[in-house]
C-alpha cells in the first residue's frame, strides 16, 4: 500500500486532487487510518484513477464520470456518450473559429483605418415574438398610438379567446 504522497507521485496527480476526489466520493482510498487520517492506496487503484482522469480529459464533468464508473456502462453506451461529447466539441470549435474570424477582421480594420467604425452593429438572436404590423399613413404620433392601443387590445382579446 502507498501513502497518499507516494501514490500521487506515481499517478502524477496532486495529493490535493486525491483528497478532493475522496471528499466527493469519486475515488476513495483503499484504506484510511481512523487514528491518523492517513489515506492508503493500492497498485490496482492506479487503473481506476487513470479511468477517472481519461474521462475528465475527454470533457466529462465529475458527476458524469461518477455515473459512468458506478453504472458499469457498456462499450456501446460509452461510444454514444463520446459521440455526443464530440458533437459538443465540434460546435464549440465552430463558434470559436467564427469568433476568431471576427477578431481577425477587426485587427485588419484597425491596421488599415486606425480605428473601429462607429457604425458597427452586433446582430443578436431574439426569441420569437408576436408582433402587429399595420401599414397606414396617420396624421400624427397620437393617432398612431391610438391605432397601436386599439389593435393591441383586440390582439390580447383574441389570444384570450383562443386559449
VMD Tcl script that builds the backbone (N, CA, C; Angstrom):
set m [mol new atoms 489]
animate dup $m
set s [atomselect $m all]
$s set {name element resname resid chain x y z} {
  {N N UNK 1 A 0.837 -1.184 0.000}
  {CA C UNK 1 A 0.000 0.000 0.000}
  {C C UNK 1 A 0.884 1.250 0.000}
  {N N UNK 2 A 0.344 2.290 -0.622}
  {CA C UNK 2 A 1.082 3.544 -0.724}
  {C C UNK 2 A 0.354 4.636 0.059}
  {N N UNK 3 A 1.127 5.462 0.748}
  {CA C UNK 3 A 0.530 6.636 1.364}
  {C C UNK 3 A 0.194 7.623 0.258}
  {N N UNK 4 A -0.636 8.580 0.561}
  {CA C UNK 4 A -1.170 9.486 -0.454}
  {C C UNK 4 A -0.074 10.211 -1.236}
  {N N UNK 5 A 0.991 10.646 -0.557}
  {CA C UNK 5 A 2.067 11.355 -1.241}
  {C C UNK 5 A 2.771 10.487 -2.265}
  {N N UNK 6 A 3.060 9.241 -1.882}
  {CA C UNK 6 A 3.720 8.316 -2.808}
  {C C UNK 6 A 2.805 7.980 -3.979}
  {N N UNK 7 A 1.543 7.715 -3.669}
  {CA C UNK 7 A 0.592 7.369 -4.727}
  {C C UNK 7 A 0.409 8.538 -5.692}
  {N N UNK 8 A 0.351 9.745 -5.156}
  {CA C UNK 8 A 0.163 10.906 -6.035}
  {C C UNK 8 A 1.359 11.089 -6.960}
  {N N UNK 9 A 2.570 10.839 -6.460}
  {CA C UNK 9 A 3.755 10.936 -7.316}
  {C C UNK 9 A 3.743 9.865 -8.407}
  {N N UNK 10 A 3.368 8.655 -8.048}
  {CA C UNK 10 A 3.304 7.563 -9.036}
  {C C UNK 10 A 2.248 7.861 -10.094}
  {N N UNK 11 A 1.095 8.353 -9.649}
  {CA C UNK 11 A -0.014 8.620 -10.559}
  {C C UNK 11 A 0.127 9.956 -11.285}
  {N N UNK 12 A 1.076 10.784 -10.829}
  {CA C UNK 12 A 1.309 12.105 -11.414}
  {C C UNK 12 A 0.090 13.023 -11.282}
  {N N UNK 13 A -0.507 12.988 -10.111}
  {CA C UNK 13 A -1.585 13.913 -9.751}
  {C C UNK 13 A -1.239 14.462 -8.365}
  {N N UNK 14 A -1.890 15.531 -7.995}
  {CA C UNK 14 A -1.597 16.110 -6.682}
  {C C UNK 14 A -2.338 15.353 -5.581}
  {N N UNK 15 A -1.749 15.389 -4.397}
  {CA C UNK 15 A -2.414 14.802 -3.226}
  {C C UNK 15 A -3.708 15.565 -2.948}
  {N N UNK 16 A -3.682 16.836 -3.236}
  {CA C UNK 16 A -4.889 17.656 -3.050}
  {C C UNK 16 A -6.042 17.141 -3.927}
  {N N UNK 17 A -5.739 16.778 -5.180}
  {CA C UNK 17 A -6.766 16.229 -6.067}
  {C C UNK 17 A -7.303 14.918 -5.517}
  {N N UNK 18 A -6.418 14.063 -5.016}
  {CA C UNK 18 A -6.857 12.788 -4.439}
  {C C UNK 18 A -7.758 13.018 -3.225}
  {N N UNK 19 A -7.398 13.991 -2.390}
  {CA C UNK 19 A -8.257 14.309 -1.232}
  {C C UNK 19 A -9.620 14.811 -1.688}
  {N N UNK 20 A -9.621 15.665 -2.725}
  {CA C UNK 20 A -10.884 16.189 -3.253}
  {C C UNK 20 A -11.745 15.056 -3.807}
  {N N UNK 21 A -11.169 14.185 -4.613}
  {CA C UNK 21 A -11.920 13.053 -5.159}
  {C C UNK 21 A -12.458 12.168 -4.041}
  {N N UNK 22 A -11.713 12.022 -2.963}
  {CA C UNK 22 A -12.183 11.254 -1.812}
  {C C UNK 22 A -13.362 11.971 -1.147}
  {N N UNK 23 A -13.242 13.278 -0.963}
  {CA C UNK 23 A -14.311 14.050 -0.320}
  {C C UNK 23 A -15.628 13.952 -1.072}
  {N N UNK 24 A -15.566 13.948 -2.388}
  {CA C UNK 24 A -16.808 13.901 -3.176}
  {C C UNK 24 A -17.233 12.467 -3.495}
  {N N UNK 25 A -16.459 11.498 -3.027}
  {CA C UNK 25 A -16.821 10.102 -3.210}
  {C C UNK 25 A -16.558 9.556 -4.599}
  {N N UNK 26 A -15.712 10.224 -5.357}
  {CA C UNK 26 A -15.411 9.773 -6.716}
  {C C UNK 26 A -14.312 8.708 -6.729}
  {N N UNK 27 A -13.301 8.893 -5.913}
  {CA C UNK 27 A -12.180 7.957 -5.871}
  {C C UNK 27 A -11.697 7.897 -4.431}
  {N N UNK 28 A -12.030 6.828 -3.755}
  {CA C UNK 28 A -11.703 6.708 -2.338}
  {C C UNK 28 A -10.480 5.818 -2.137}
  {N N UNK 29 A -9.714 6.094 -1.105}
  {CA C UNK 29 A -8.537 5.250 -0.847}
  {C C UNK 29 A -8.962 3.847 -0.423}
  {N N UNK 30 A -8.055 2.897 -0.598}
  {CA C UNK 30 A -8.325 1.517 -0.187}
  {C C UNK 30 A -8.469 1.437 1.323}
  {N N UNK 31 A -7.738 2.300 2.022}
  {CA C UNK 31 A -7.801 2.291 3.490}
  {C C UNK 31 A -7.507 3.699 3.995}
  {N N UNK 32 A -8.230 4.093 5.021}
  {CA C UNK 32 A -7.947 5.350 5.709}
  {C C UNK 32 A -7.780 5.027 7.188}
  {N N UNK 33 A -6.662 5.384 7.750}
  {CA C UNK 33 A -6.384 5.114 9.165}
  {C C UNK 33 A -7.255 6.019 10.029}
  {N N UNK 34 A -8.120 5.437 10.857}
  {CA C UNK 34 A -9.014 6.269 11.672}
  {C C UNK 34 A -8.268 7.111 12.710}
  {N N UNK 35 A -7.098 6.675 13.143}
  {CA C UNK 35 A -6.322 7.410 14.140}
  {C C UNK 35 A -5.620 8.629 13.536}
  {N N UNK 36 A -4.936 8.408 12.414}
  {CA C UNK 36 A -4.114 9.469 11.820}
  {C C UNK 36 A -4.811 10.185 10.666}
  {N N UNK 37 A -5.795 9.534 10.055}
  {CA C UNK 37 A -6.449 10.113 8.882}
  {C C UNK 37 A -5.662 9.896 7.600}
  {N N UNK 38 A -4.538 9.199 7.693}
  {CA C UNK 38 A -3.733 8.927 6.504}
  {C C UNK 38 A -4.535 8.057 5.536}
  {N N UNK 39 A -4.380 8.384 4.260}
  {CA C UNK 39 A -5.046 7.615 3.213}
  {C C UNK 39 A -4.011 6.698 2.571}
  {N N UNK 40 A -4.447 5.481 2.277}
  {CA C UNK 40 A -3.573 4.495 1.646}
  {C C UNK 40 A -4.236 3.968 0.383}
  {N N UNK 41 A -3.417 3.790 -0.650}
  {CA C UNK 41 A -3.897 3.340 -1.954}
  {C C UNK 41 A -3.127 2.102 -2.386}
  {N N UNK 42 A -3.763 1.306 -3.238}
  {CA C UNK 42 A -3.128 0.097 -3.760}
  {C C UNK 42 A -2.702 0.309 -5.206}
  {N N UNK 43 A -1.846 -0.578 -5.691}
  {CA C UNK 43 A -1.396 -0.527 -7.078}
  {C C UNK 43 A -2.593 -0.681 -8.025}
  {N N UNK 44 A -3.542 -1.537 -7.660}
  {CA C UNK 44 A -4.719 -1.759 -8.511}
  {C C UNK 44 A -5.528 -0.480 -8.708}
  {N N UNK 45 A -5.431 0.446 -7.774}
  {CA C UNK 45 A -6.197 1.683 -7.883}
  {C C UNK 45 A -5.631 2.635 -8.929}
  {N N UNK 46 A -4.418 2.407 -9.382}
  {CA C UNK 46 A -3.858 3.249 -10.438}
  {C C UNK 46 A -4.714 3.190 -11.699}
  {N N UNK 47 A -5.180 2.002 -12.072}
  {CA C UNK 47 A -6.010 1.884 -13.279}
  {C C UNK 47 A -7.368 2.560 -13.069}
  {N N UNK 48 A -7.904 2.479 -11.849}
  {CA C UNK 48 A -9.181 3.154 -11.562}
  {C C UNK 48 A -9.015 4.671 -11.665}
  {N N UNK 49 A -7.945 5.184 -11.083}
  {CA C UNK 49 A -7.685 6.622 -11.156}
  {C C UNK 49 A -7.444 7.049 -12.596}
  {N N UNK 50 A -6.714 6.215 -13.337}
  {CA C UNK 50 A -6.456 6.541 -14.739}
  {C C UNK 50 A -7.756 6.662 -15.520}
  {N N UNK 51 A -8.714 5.796 -15.236}
  {CA C UNK 51 A -10.007 5.873 -15.939}
  {C C UNK 51 A -10.713 7.188 -15.611}
  {N N UNK 52 A -10.664 7.605 -14.347}
  {CA C UNK 52 A -11.251 8.896 -13.963}
  {C C UNK 52 A -10.577 10.023 -14.742}
  {N N UNK 53 A -9.256 10.001 -14.787}
  {CA C UNK 53 A -8.510 11.058 -15.460}
  {C C UNK 53 A -8.773 11.086 -16.958}
  {N N UNK 54 A -8.884 9.909 -17.567}
  {CA C UNK 54 A -9.167 9.842 -19.008}
  {C C UNK 54 A -10.550 10.416 -19.303}
  {N N UNK 55 A -11.539 10.037 -18.514}
  {CA C UNK 55 A -12.900 10.546 -18.730}
  {C C UNK 55 A -12.949 12.063 -18.528}
  {N N UNK 56 A -12.236 12.573 -17.521}
  {CA C UNK 56 A -12.164 14.026 -17.314}
  {C C UNK 56 A -11.500 14.690 -18.508}
  {N N UNK 57 A -10.426 14.083 -19.007}
  {CA C UNK 57 A -9.712 14.647 -20.142}
  {C C UNK 57 A -10.576 14.666 -21.402}
  {N N UNK 58 A -11.511 13.744 -21.496}
  {CA C UNK 58 A -12.428 13.710 -22.645}
  {C C UNK 58 A -13.543 14.736 -22.518}
  {N N UNK 59 A -13.589 15.434 -21.390}
  {CA C UNK 59 A -14.544 16.525 -21.242}
  {C C UNK 59 A -15.769 16.209 -20.401}
  {N N UNK 60 A -15.816 15.048 -19.790}
  {CA C UNK 60 A -16.947 14.727 -18.923}
  {C C UNK 60 A -16.765 15.446 -17.593}
  {N N UNK 61 A -17.871 15.943 -17.031}
  {CA C UNK 61 A -17.769 16.567 -15.716}
  {C C UNK 61 A -17.728 15.476 -14.644}
  {N N UNK 62 A -17.461 15.863 -13.409}
  {CA C UNK 62 A -17.264 14.875 -12.345}
  {C C UNK 62 A -18.515 14.050 -12.075}
  {N N UNK 63 A -19.695 14.652 -12.185}
  {CA C UNK 63 A -20.932 13.880 -11.995}
  {C C UNK 63 A -21.086 12.821 -13.084}
  {N N UNK 64 A -20.765 13.190 -14.324}
  {CA C UNK 64 A -20.837 12.231 -15.420}
  {C C UNK 64 A -19.811 11.115 -15.228}
  {N N UNK 65 A -18.617 11.462 -14.788}
  {CA C UNK 65 A -17.583 10.450 -14.530}
  {C C UNK 65 A -18.072 9.483 -13.467}
  {N N UNK 66 A -18.646 10.020 -12.396}
  {CA C UNK 66 A -19.162 9.171 -11.315}
  {C C UNK 66 A -20.238 8.226 -11.855}
  {N N UNK 67 A -21.156 8.755 -12.666}
  {CA C UNK 67 A -22.222 7.918 -13.239}
  {C C UNK 67 A -21.652 6.821 -14.136}
  {N N UNK 68 A -20.680 7.178 -14.954}
  {CA C UNK 68 A -20.074 6.209 -15.868}
  {C C UNK 68 A -19.399 5.091 -15.080}
  {N N UNK 69 A -18.644 5.472 -14.050}
  {CA C UNK 69 A -17.902 4.479 -13.280}
  {C C UNK 69 A -18.802 3.629 -12.387}
  {N N UNK 70 A -19.846 4.223 -11.850}
  {CA C UNK 70 A -20.684 3.484 -10.906}
  {C C UNK 70 A -21.683 2.561 -11.603}
  {N N UNK 71 A -22.022 2.849 -12.838}
  {CA C UNK 71 A -23.037 2.033 -13.505}
  {C C UNK 71 A -22.464 1.000 -14.459}
  {N N UNK 72 A -21.157 0.908 -14.528}
  {CA C UNK 72 A -20.524 -0.045 -15.450}
  {C C UNK 72 A -21.149 0.028 -16.842}
  {N N UNK 73 A -21.105 1.203 -17.411}
  {CA C UNK 73 A -21.660 1.446 -18.737}
  {C C UNK 73 A -20.913 0.601 -19.762}
  {N N UNK 74 A -21.668 0.013 -20.670}
  {CA C UNK 74 A -21.078 -0.809 -21.709}
  {C C UNK 74 A -20.404 0.016 -22.785}
  {N N UNK 75 A -19.680 -0.663 -23.648}
  {CA C UNK 75 A -18.924 0.000 -24.714}
  {C C UNK 75 A -19.830 0.774 -25.660}
  {N N UNK 76 A -20.999 0.205 -25.992}
  {CA C UNK 76 A -21.904 0.872 -26.932}
  {C C UNK 76 A -22.444 2.176 -26.345}
  {N N UNK 77 A -22.809 2.147 -25.065}
  {CA C UNK 77 A -23.337 3.359 -24.435}
  {C C UNK 77 A -22.237 4.405 -24.257}
  {N N UNK 78 A -21.038 3.964 -23.904}
  {CA C UNK 78 A -19.922 4.896 -23.768}
  {C C UNK 78 A -19.583 5.512 -25.123}
  {N N UNK 79 A -19.662 4.699 -26.169}
  {CA C UNK 79 A -19.427 5.212 -27.528}
  {C C UNK 79 A -20.430 6.308 -27.855}
  {N N UNK 80 A -21.711 6.088 -27.530}
  {CA C UNK 80 A -22.734 7.102 -27.787}
  {C C UNK 80 A -22.475 8.375 -26.988}
  {N N UNK 81 A -22.031 8.222 -25.746}
  {CA C UNK 81 A -21.707 9.392 -24.928}
  {C C UNK 81 A -20.528 10.153 -25.535}
  {N N UNK 82 A -19.557 9.420 -26.044}
  {CA C UNK 82 A -18.409 10.065 -26.669}
  {C C UNK 82 A -18.807 10.760 -27.969}
  {N N UNK 83 A -19.735 10.192 -28.706}
  {CA C UNK 83 A -20.229 10.853 -29.919}
  {C C UNK 83 A -20.909 12.177 -29.565}
  {N N UNK 84 A -21.670 12.197 -28.481}
  {CA C UNK 84 A -22.294 13.441 -28.024}
  {C C UNK 84 A -21.233 14.461 -27.615}
  {N N UNK 85 A -20.211 14.009 -26.884}
  {CA C UNK 85 A -19.123 14.906 -26.492}
  {C C UNK 85 A -18.432 15.468 -27.731}
  {N N UNK 86 A -18.206 14.594 -28.726}
  {CA C UNK 86 A -17.559 15.060 -29.955}
  {C C UNK 86 A -18.392 16.146 -30.626}
  {N N UNK 87 A -19.713 15.947 -30.675}
  {CA C UNK 87 A -20.586 16.961 -31.274}
  {C C UNK 87 A -20.507 18.277 -30.506}
  {N N UNK 88 A -20.484 18.205 -29.166}
  {CA C UNK 88 A -20.352 19.416 -28.358}
  {C C UNK 88 A -19.044 20.142 -28.653}
  {N N UNK 89 A -17.970 19.383 -28.750}
  {CA C UNK 89 A -16.659 19.979 -29.018}
  {C C UNK 89 A -16.631 20.587 -30.420}
  {N N UNK 90 A -17.232 19.916 -31.396}
  {CA C UNK 90 A -17.276 20.452 -32.759}
  {C C UNK 90 A -18.047 21.761 -32.800}
  {N N UNK 91 A -19.161 21.849 -32.064}
  {CA C UNK 91 A -19.934 23.096 -32.012}
  {C C UNK 91 A -19.114 24.210 -31.363}
  {N N UNK 92 A -18.414 23.876 -30.302}
  {CA C UNK 92 A -17.577 24.866 -29.626}
  {C C UNK 92 A -16.461 25.345 -30.544}
  {N N UNK 93 A -15.840 24.401 -31.245}
  {CA C UNK 93 A -14.778 24.774 -32.188}
  {C C UNK 93 A -15.304 25.674 -33.301}
  {N N UNK 94 A -16.484 25.374 -33.809}
  {CA C UNK 94 A -17.069 26.192 -34.873}
  {C C UNK 94 A -17.358 27.606 -34.366}
  {N N UNK 95 A -17.898 27.702 -33.160}
  {CA C UNK 95 A -18.195 29.021 -32.591}
  {C C UNK 95 A -16.914 29.809 -32.358}
  {N N UNK 96 A -15.887 29.151 -31.834}
  {CA C UNK 96 A -14.624 29.840 -31.586}
  {C C UNK 96 A -13.926 30.205 -32.896}
  {N N UNK 97 A -14.056 29.377 -33.911}
  {CA C UNK 97 A -13.488 29.687 -35.219}
  {C C UNK 97 A -14.165 30.921 -35.810}
  {N N UNK 98 A -15.475 31.001 -35.636}
  {CA C UNK 98 A -16.239 32.168 -36.098}
  {C C UNK 98 A -15.766 33.423 -35.348}
  {N N UNK 99 A -15.585 33.301 -34.039}
  {CA C UNK 99 A -15.104 34.426 -33.235}
  {C C UNK 99 A -13.707 34.839 -33.686}
  {N N UNK 100 A -12.858 33.866 -33.987}
  {CA C UNK 100 A -11.503 34.164 -34.448}
  {C C UNK 100 A -11.527 34.949 -35.757}
  {N N UNK 101 A -12.416 34.573 -36.668}
  {CA C UNK 101 A -12.536 35.315 -37.936}
  {C C UNK 101 A -12.961 36.762 -37.680}
  {N N UNK 102 A -13.874 36.968 -36.728}
  {CA C UNK 102 A -14.294 38.337 -36.389}
  {C C UNK 102 A -13.128 39.136 -35.810}
  {N N UNK 103 A -12.351 38.514 -34.952}
  {CA C UNK 103 A -11.197 39.192 -34.363}
  {C C UNK 103 A -10.199 39.569 -35.451}
  {N N UNK 104 A -9.939 38.635 -36.366}
  {CA C UNK 104 A -9.003 38.917 -37.454}
  {C C UNK 104 A -9.508 40.048 -38.343}
  {N N UNK 105 A -10.819 40.084 -38.568}
  {CA C UNK 105 A -11.405 41.171 -39.357}
  {C C UNK 105 A -11.205 42.513 -38.670}
  {N N UNK 106 A -11.418 42.543 -37.359}
  {CA C UNK 106 A -11.240 43.798 -36.601}
  {C C UNK 106 A -9.778 44.233 -36.596}
  {N N UNK 107 A -8.868 43.269 -36.458}
  {CA C UNK 107 A -7.444 43.611 -36.491}
  {C C UNK 107 A -7.094 44.216 -37.845}
  {N N UNK 108 A -7.560 43.591 -38.915}
  {CA C UNK 108 A -7.285 44.121 -40.258}
  {C C UNK 108 A -7.892 45.506 -40.424}
  {N N UNK 109 A -9.081 45.726 -39.876}
  {CA C UNK 109 A -9.730 47.035 -39.971}
  {C C UNK 109 A -8.909 48.081 -39.212}
  {N N UNK 110 A -8.421 47.737 -38.032}
  {CA C UNK 110 A -7.602 48.670 -37.258}
  {C C UNK 110 A -6.288 48.988 -37.963}
  {N N UNK 111 A -5.721 47.980 -38.611}
  {CA C UNK 111 A -4.452 48.196 -39.305}
  {C C UNK 111 A -4.637 49.076 -40.534}
  {N N UNK 112 A -5.789 48.988 -41.191}
  {CA C UNK 112 A -5.995 49.797 -42.398}
  {C C UNK 112 A -6.586 51.171 -42.086}
  {N N UNK 113 A -7.543 51.254 -41.156}
  {CA C UNK 113 A -8.218 52.518 -40.851}
  {C C UNK 113 A -7.665 53.209 -39.615}
  {N N UNK 114 A -7.101 52.455 -38.738}
  {CA C UNK 114 A -6.604 53.025 -37.491}
  {C C UNK 114 A -7.656 53.132 -36.402}
  {N N UNK 115 A -8.915 52.756 -36.703}
  {CA C UNK 115 A -9.985 52.835 -35.686}
  {C C UNK 115 A -11.127 51.918 -36.091}
  {N N UNK 116 A -11.898 51.547 -35.109}
  {CA C UNK 116 A -13.113 50.791 -35.384}
  {C C UNK 116 A -14.195 51.739 -35.864}
  {N N UNK 117 A -15.051 51.260 -36.711}
  {CA C UNK 117 A -16.133 52.079 -37.230}
  {C C UNK 117 A -17.155 52.367 -36.141}
  {N N UNK 118 A -17.662 53.582 -36.133}
  {CA C UNK 118 A -18.713 53.952 -35.175}
  {C C UNK 118 A -20.047 53.348 -35.585}
  {N N UNK 119 A -20.102 52.813 -36.768}
  {CA C UNK 119 A -21.346 52.241 -37.272}
  {C C UNK 119 A -21.401 50.727 -37.131}
  {N N UNK 120 A -20.546 50.166 -36.292}
  {CA C UNK 120 A -20.563 48.721 -36.066}
  {C C UNK 120 A -21.898 48.298 -35.488}
  {N N UNK 121 A -22.354 47.148 -35.928}
  {CA C UNK 121 A -23.616 46.602 -35.441}
  {C C UNK 121 A -23.377 45.162 -35.019}
  {N N UNK 122 A -23.882 44.802 -33.856}
  {CA C UNK 122 A -23.832 43.425 -33.400}
  {C C UNK 122 A -25.235 42.861 -33.563}
  {N N UNK 123 A -25.351 41.808 -34.338}
  {CA C UNK 123 A -26.635 41.174 -34.566}
  {C C UNK 123 A -26.805 40.066 -33.545}
  {N N UNK 124 A -27.873 40.139 -32.781}
  {CA C UNK 124 A -28.131 39.140 -31.744}
  {C C UNK 124 A -29.469 38.473 -32.019}
  {N N UNK 125 A -29.530 37.206 -31.700}
  {CA C UNK 125 A -30.768 36.457 -31.873}
  {C C UNK 125 A -31.764 36.869 -30.792}
  {N N UNK 126 A -32.993 36.933 -31.149}
  {CA C UNK 126 A -34.077 37.249 -30.218}
  {C C UNK 126 A -35.073 36.100 -30.259}
  {N N UNK 127 A -35.734 35.832 -29.150}
  {CA C UNK 127 A -36.752 34.785 -29.172}
  {C C UNK 127 A -37.939 35.215 -30.045}
  {N N UNK 128 A -38.641 34.237 -30.562}
  {CA C UNK 128 A -39.802 34.533 -31.401}
  {C C UNK 128 A -40.843 35.293 -30.585}
  {N N UNK 129 A -41.438 36.290 -31.207}
  {CA C UNK 129 A -42.465 37.093 -30.549}
  {C C UNK 129 A -43.573 37.371 -31.537}
  {N N UNK 130 A -44.751 37.571 -31.013}
  {CA C UNK 130 A -45.863 38.007 -31.859}
  {C C UNK 130 A -45.759 39.507 -32.023}
  {N N UNK 131 A -45.923 39.951 -33.237}
  {CA C UNK 131 A -45.906 41.387 -33.474}
  {C C UNK 131 A -47.108 41.756 -34.322}
  {N N UNK 132 A -47.421 43.013 -34.276}
  {CA C UNK 132 A -48.522 43.539 -35.069}
  {C C UNK 132 A -47.914 44.433 -36.123}
  {N N UNK 133 A -48.316 44.232 -37.345}
  {CA C UNK 133 A -47.821 45.067 -38.426}
  {C C UNK 133 A -49.014 45.710 -39.105}
  {N N UNK 134 A -48.948 47.017 -39.234}
  {CA C UNK 134 A -50.033 47.773 -39.859}
  {C C UNK 134 A -49.395 48.839 -40.722}
  {N N UNK 135 A -49.796 48.884 -41.967}
  {CA C UNK 135 A -49.216 49.866 -42.863}
  {C C UNK 135 A -50.308 50.869 -43.217}
  {N N UNK 136 A -50.141 52.048 -42.686}
  {CA C UNK 136 A -51.134 53.087 -42.906}
  {C C UNK 136 A -50.480 54.436 -42.606}
  {N N UNK 137 A -50.833 55.456 -43.345}
  {CA C UNK 137 A -50.345 56.801 -43.075}
  {C C UNK 137 A -51.282 57.444 -42.066}
  {N N UNK 138 A -50.697 57.980 -41.006}
  {CA C UNK 138 A -51.501 58.619 -39.962}
  {C C UNK 138 A -51.059 60.064 -39.821}
  {N N UNK 139 A -51.952 60.917 -39.394}
  {CA C UNK 139 A -51.636 62.351 -39.338}
  {C C UNK 139 A -50.690 62.741 -38.203}
  {N N UNK 140 A -50.626 61.919 -37.132}
  {CA C UNK 140 A -49.785 62.315 -36.006}
  {C C UNK 140 A -49.358 61.085 -35.207}
  {N N UNK 141 A -48.396 61.308 -34.292}
  {CA C UNK 141 A -47.959 60.239 -33.429}
  {C C UNK 141 A -49.085 59.803 -32.500}
  {N N UNK 142 A -49.876 60.749 -32.053}
  {CA C UNK 142 A -51.015 60.430 -31.186}
  {C C UNK 142 A -52.001 59.502 -31.882}
  {N N UNK 143 A -52.236 59.743 -33.158}
  {CA C UNK 143 A -53.136 58.878 -33.923}
  {C C UNK 143 A -52.525 57.481 -34.069}
  {N N UNK 144 A -51.201 57.409 -34.268}
  {CA C UNK 144 A -50.523 56.114 -34.370}
  {C C UNK 144 A -50.627 55.363 -33.048}
  {N N UNK 145 A -50.435 56.078 -31.936}
  {CA C UNK 145 A -50.555 55.446 -30.626}
  {C C UNK 145 A -51.968 54.893 -30.432}
  {N N UNK 146 A -52.965 55.639 -30.871}
  {CA C UNK 146 A -54.347 55.163 -30.763}
  {C C UNK 146 A -54.557 53.875 -31.544}
  {N N UNK 147 A -53.947 53.765 -32.735}
  {CA C UNK 147 A -54.052 52.534 -33.521}
  {C C UNK 147 A -53.382 51.367 -32.812}
  {N N UNK 148 A -52.214 51.648 -32.237}
  {CA C UNK 148 A -51.484 50.577 -31.547}
  {C C UNK 148 A -52.279 50.073 -30.369}
  {N N UNK 149 A -52.813 50.993 -29.567}
  {CA C UNK 149 A -53.595 50.597 -28.397}
  {C C UNK 149 A -54.838 49.839 -28.828}
  {N N UNK 150 A -55.512 50.324 -29.851}
  {CA C UNK 150 A -56.738 49.666 -30.321}
  {C C UNK 150 A -56.453 48.266 -30.839}
  {N N UNK 151 A -55.396 48.125 -31.640}
  {CA C UNK 151 A -55.082 46.806 -32.184}
  {C C UNK 151 A -54.451 45.903 -31.142}
  {N N UNK 152 A -53.711 46.472 -30.227}
  {CA C UNK 152 A -53.117 45.671 -29.158}
  {C C UNK 152 A -54.181 45.051 -28.280}
  {N N UNK 153 A -55.230 45.805 -27.967}
  {CA C UNK 153 A -56.313 45.273 -27.145}
  {C C UNK 153 A -57.040 44.163 -27.874}
  {N N UNK 154 A -57.303 44.379 -29.155}
  {CA C UNK 154 A -58.038 43.343 -29.876}
  {C C UNK 154 A -57.187 42.083 -30.014}
  {N N UNK 155 A -55.859 42.224 -30.141}
  {CA C UNK 155 A -54.984 41.059 -30.224}
  {C C UNK 155 A -54.990 40.312 -28.905}
  {N N UNK 156 A -54.955 41.039 -27.771}
  {CA C UNK 156 A -54.992 40.401 -26.477}
  {C C UNK 156 A -56.319 39.676 -26.279}
  {N N UNK 157 A -57.384 40.304 -26.703}
  {CA C UNK 157 A -58.688 39.670 -26.573}
  {C C UNK 157 A -58.746 38.407 -27.418}
  {N N UNK 158 A -58.195 38.473 -28.627}
  {CA C UNK 158 A -58.192 37.307 -29.491}
  {C C UNK 158 A -57.372 36.180 -28.864}
  {N N UNK 159 A -56.202 36.496 -28.276}
  {CA C UNK 159 A -55.369 35.485 -27.612}
  {C C UNK 159 A -56.113 34.860 -26.444}
  {N N UNK 160 A -56.834 35.667 -25.674}
  {CA C UNK 160 A -57.569 35.157 -24.522}
  {C C UNK 160 A -58.659 34.198 -24.963}
  {N N UNK 161 A -59.323 34.513 -26.050}
  {CA C UNK 161 A -60.423 33.650 -26.508}
  {C C UNK 161 A -59.936 32.373 -27.173}
  {N N UNK 162 A -58.732 32.377 -27.736}
  {CA C UNK 162 A -58.248 31.180 -28.418}
  {C C UNK 162 A -57.606 30.182 -27.475}
  {N N UNK 163 A -57.355 30.570 -26.236}
  {CA C UNK 163 A -56.718 29.637 -25.283}
  {C C UNK 163 A -57.684 28.733 -24.687}
}
mol reanalyze $m
mol bondsrecalc $m
mol representation Tube
mol addrep $m
